[in-house]
Amino acid sequence: MEGKANFQHVLERFKEADVDQKIELYTTVKGLSVEQYKELLKYFPIKELGRLEQAMG
C-alpha cells in the first residue's frame, strides 16, 4: 500500500512541476509500474516529448 501512497505524492509533485522538473522527476523516480509512468505522461506537455525522450537517452 505504501507504493500507492508514494505514487500519489510523485503525481502531485509532477502536476505542479515545470517542464524541466517534470523531466527530472520522470527520469529519476524508481519503482513505478508501466501504468504509473503512463499516468504521469498524461500531465506532460505533448509538445515537449522530444525533450523527455532526449533526457531518457
C-alpha positions as CSV (number, residue, x, y, z in Angstrom):
1,M,0.0,0.0,0.0
2,E,2.9,2.3,0.6
3,G,3.8,2.2,-3.1
4,K,0.4,3.7,-4.0
5,A,0.7,6.5,-1.4
6,N,4.2,7.2,-2.7
7,F,2.9,7.4,-6.3
8,Q,0.2,9.8,-5.3
9,H,3.0,12.0,-3.8
10,V,5.0,11.8,-7.0
11,L,1.9,12.5,-9.1
12,E,1.1,15.6,-7.1
13,R,4.7,16.9,-7.4
14,F,4.6,16.1,-11.1
15,K,1.4,18.1,-11.7
16,E,2.9,21.2,-10.0
17,A,6.3,21.0,-11.7
18,D,7.5,22.9,-14.7
19,V,8.7,21.0,-17.7
20,D,12.4,20.7,-16.5
21,Q,11.2,19.4,-13.2
22,K,8.8,17.0,-14.8
23,I,11.7,15.6,-16.9
24,E,13.9,15.3,-13.8
25,L,11.1,13.5,-11.8
26,Y,10.2,11.2,-14.7
27,T,13.8,10.1,-15.3
28,T,14.8,9.7,-11.7
29,V,11.8,8.2,-9.9
30,K,12.2,4.5,-9.3
31,G,9.9,1.6,-8.8
32,L,6.9,2.8,-10.7
33,S,4.8,0.4,-12.9
34,V,4.3,1.0,-16.6
35,E,0.8,2.1,-15.8
36,Q,2.1,4.7,-13.3
37,Y,4.6,6.1,-15.8
38,K,1.7,6.4,-18.3
39,E,-0.3,8.2,-15.7
40,L,2.5,10.8,-15.3
41,L,2.6,11.3,-19.1
42,K,-1.0,12.5,-19.0
43,Y,0.3,15.6,-17.3
44,F,3.3,16.1,-19.6
45,P,3.0,18.7,-22.4
46,I,3.0,16.8,-25.7
47,K,5.0,19.4,-27.5
48,E,7.9,18.8,-25.1
49,L,8.0,15.0,-25.5
50,G,11.2,15.3,-27.6
51,R,13.0,16.8,-24.6
52,L,11.8,13.9,-22.4
53,E,13.0,11.3,-25.0
54,Q,16.4,13.0,-25.2
55,A,16.7,13.0,-21.4
56,M,16.0,9.3,-21.3
57,G,18.8,8.7,-23.7
